[in-house]
Amino acid sequence: MEKSNEPNRKTRSQMREHIIVKLYQMDIIDDFTVRKTPYEFVNEALKTISSQLQAIDALLEASLFDWKLKRLSFVDRAILRLAAYEMKFTDTPVEIIIDESLNLTHKFSDEGDKKHVSFNNRVLENLAGSLGRKEGSHG
């Protein structure tokens, strides 16, 4: 049954895309103030990412090894921050998180050579390992 209070219902993938756009915008203007949307998944993700940004960024920094988070593009930072949030704060299976993140990377960041996809995949696998969220693990 559709909820009447959710206009223009979106799939979870579409909501992730919406979150990426919002995180990108917030990062560019350096203002992580969350504005409510009609989607609870989006609101919860943005609220938690905003309030836990330093912890999420620290997790990502540890997974980057010889890179710094600030060296990444705004888009890649947004994608990786969403993935880190989902791995740390939700019970979404790691396979779905990585697959969705790589799809977003392919759509928004990759330049056709798959270097960004490959790079983000390595970072996400490192992150999953550091959180004990190996593929096939659910929490």
C-alpha positions in Angstrom: 0.0 0.0 0.0 1.4 3.4 -1.0 1.7 6.0 1.6 -0.1 9.2 0.6 2.4 11.4 2.5 5.3 10.3 0.2 4.7 12.3 -3.1 6.6 11.0 -6.1 7.7 7.8 -4.4 11.3 6.9 -5.2 13.2 3.6 -5.2 16.0 3.2 -2.6 18.5 3.7 -5.5 16.9 7.0 -6.4 17.0 8.1 -2.8 20.7 7.2 -2.6 21.2 9.4 -5.7 19.2 12.2 -4.0 21.5 11.8 -0.9 24.6 12.0 -3.1 23.4 15.3 -4.7 22.6 16.8 -1.3 26.0 15.7 0.2 27.8 17.1 -2.9 26.0 20.4 -2.4 26.6 20.5 1.3 30.3 19.7 0.8 30.8 22.4 -1.8 29.3 25.2 0.4 30.8 23.6 3.6 27.4 23.6 5.3 26.1 20.3 6.5 22.8 21.7 7.7 20.1 19.1 7.0 16.8 20.2 5.4 13.9 17.8 5.7 12.7 15.9 2.6 9.6 13.8 2.1 11.7 10.6 2.4 12.6 9.1 5.8 15.5 7.2 4.4 17.0 10.4 3.0 16.4 12.3 6.2 17.9 9.7 8.4 21.0 9.3 6.2 21.6 13.0 5.9 21.0 13.6 9.6 23.4 10.9 10.7 26.1 11.7 8.1 26.0 15.3 9.1 26.1 14.6 12.9 28.8 11.8 12.5 30.8 13.5 9.7 34.1 13.5 11.5 33.8 9.8 12.5 32.7 8.8 9.0 35.6 10.8 7.4 38.0 9.2 9.9 36.8 5.7 8.8 37.3 6.7 5.2 40.7 8.2 5.8 41.8 4.9 7.4 40.5 3.1 4.3 42.3 5.3 1.8 45.8 4.5 2.9 48.1 6.7 0.9 45.4 9.2 0.0 43.6 12.0 1.8 39.8 12.4 1.7 40.2 16.1 0.6 42.1 14.9 -2.5 39.0 13.1 -3.8 36.4 14.9 -5.8 33.3 16.2 -4.1 31.3 13.5 -5.9 33.5 10.7 -4.8 33.5 12.0 -1.2 29.7 12.1 -1.2 29.4 8.5 -2.6 32.0 7.2 -0.1 30.4 9.0 2.8 27.0 7.5 2.0 28.5 4.1 1.8 30.4 4.5 5.1 27.1 5.6 6.7 25.3 2.6 5.5 28.1 0.2 6.5 28.4 1.7 10.0 24.9 2.6 10.9 22.5 0.3 8.9 22.0 -3.4 8.5 22.0 -3.1 4.7 24.1 -6.0 3.3 27.5 -4.9 2.3 27.1 -6.3 -1.2 24.2 -3.9 -1.9 26.1 -1.0 -0.4 29.1 -1.6 -2.6 27.1 -2.3 -5.7 25.0 0.8 -5.3 28.0 2.9 -4.6 29.8 1.6 -7.7 26.7 2.3 -9.8 26.7 5.9 -8.5 30.4 6.2 -9.2 29.9 4.9 -12.7 27.0 7.3 -13.3 28.4 10.5 -11.7 32.2 10.2 -11.4 33.8 7.8 -13.8 35.3 9.1 -17.0 34.9 5.9 -19.0 38.1 4.4 -17.9 36.6 2.8 -14.7 39.5 4.2 -12.6 37.1 5.9 -10.2 35.0 2.7 -10.0 38.1 0.6 -9.3 39.5 3.1 -6.7 36.1 3.4 -4.9 35.7 -0.3 -4.9 39.1 -0.8 -3.2 38.2 1.9 -0.6 34.9 0.3 0.1 36.4 -3.2 0.4 39.0 -1.8 2.9 36.2 0.0 4.8 34.0 -3.2 4.9 37.0 -5.2 6.2 37.8 -2.6 8.9 34.2 -2.7 10.1 34.0 -6.5 10.0 31.4 -6.2 7.2 32.9 -8.6 4.6 30.7 -9.6 1.7 28.2 -12.1 2.8 28.1 -10.5 6.3 24.9 -8.7 7.3 25.8 -6.8 10.4 
